[in-house]
Amino acid sequence: MVMGGPLLEVRDLRVWYPVRRGHGLSARKGMVRAVDGVSLHVDAGETLGLVGESGCGKSTLARALVLLEKPVSGELLFEGRSLPGLGARELRRMRPRMQMIFQDPYASLNPRMTVADALAEPMLVHGIVPRAEVPAVVARLMERVGLARRAMRKYPHEFSGGQRQRIAIARALATEPRLVVADEPVSALDVSVQAQIINLLHDLQAEMGLAMMFISHDLSVVRHLSRRIAVMYLGRIVEEGPAEAVFAQPRHPYTQALLSAAMTPDPRRERTRPRIPLPGEPPSPIDPPSGCRFHPRCPMAGPECALRDPDAEPCGENHRAWCMRLK
């Protein structure tokens, strides 16, 4: 690892899927450009929040970062090493240091395995601790995520959704990772449980010095957890910067529209604050618009926005937005 460099660095990453459009002789081949030229980084010990509406490519990017999806191009560096370029044996040695928490705790746990077996498996597969010490480590993991040791012998169906997500978090921590990618980890849970899981992640991140990418469409959750925020639209990052700067002075029109749609706890302010409605629906990632991806829905778009991709424009210290109208 290069001293002083980012823990995770992504450069112009692309993840495309082949599809067929139409039927019979008229069918045509196309590509779903789920992630289409993303560049970002995560420093050791920090939390980067990734926000955007459903279908923008957040989950595909998350899976690509831990190589559950194979990029078609671009660079993906972890601890200064190119992950796609590693052989199977080297990649297996790297995997314990980067883990993922999935969105649905009902689907991400094996129903045939007890909690003890689910937490022990990654430690045994990667040789994290000697077999004789595994039960004690599993018990400590259970307590660390707020579950009783006596629940280790139970199966996933015996737990609530919030408890299952705590088990999934414990499983991610079992390999002592440096980076955790959390893909919408609270969206499948009741609102009353979401705050508990968010606070747990916040405490674990601070206690263990984890780097985390936290993915969500809930802006208030992202703001609570993240030091920096990246905003994604149709496979690309459109704004990135310190959390407070992005929330206080959003510069990209899409970020401004997202924040205007987020509800506030003050009823009086909620009734009077201005909103920025966006016309139409997001374009298809199979046939994205030319130039700026956002220009068909952008209230500030000009003729030049359809002609070329925007460059990153500085908006302040470590704050930038990909918008030609900022010049």
JODA-V785365 format. One line per field, one symbol per residue. phi: phi as a letter, one per 20 degrees, with the letter a starting at -180 (. if undefined). psi: psi as a letter, one per 20 degrees, with the letter a starting at -180 (. if undefined). Layout:
phi=???
psi=???
This chain:
phi=.ffneffccdclfccdcfcddncmfefcebceefccnecabcegndddedcrfgneoffffgfffdmecefeandcdclndfffeefgfffffeggecccdefdffdedffedfggffffgffffemfcfgfeggffffffgffendfgfefeedgfedfffffffffffffefelfeccddelfdfedfgfegfffffffffffffemfebdddadeffffffedeccdddblncedbbrggfffffcfdfgffffgffeffdfegffffdffcdfdfmdgffffcfffmffeffdefdfdgffeebffefdfcqflcbbebffef
psi=pppirqgpppolppoqpprppaqbhiqqqapomgpmlpprqpqpirppppqrrpjijghggghhhjkippqhrrqoppkjqoghiqrgghhhhhhhiorqprgoihiipoiiprgghhhhghhggjkgqqhhighhggghgghhjkqqhiihjrqhijqrghhhhhghghhhihjlrhppoonliihjqqhhhghghghgggghgggikqqpoopqiohhgghhhqhqpppppljqpiqpaqghghhhmphphggggghhipqqiohghhhiqqqnqpqaqprpihmqqrcphihhipijqrhhhihqpqrpppjaokpqqnphii.
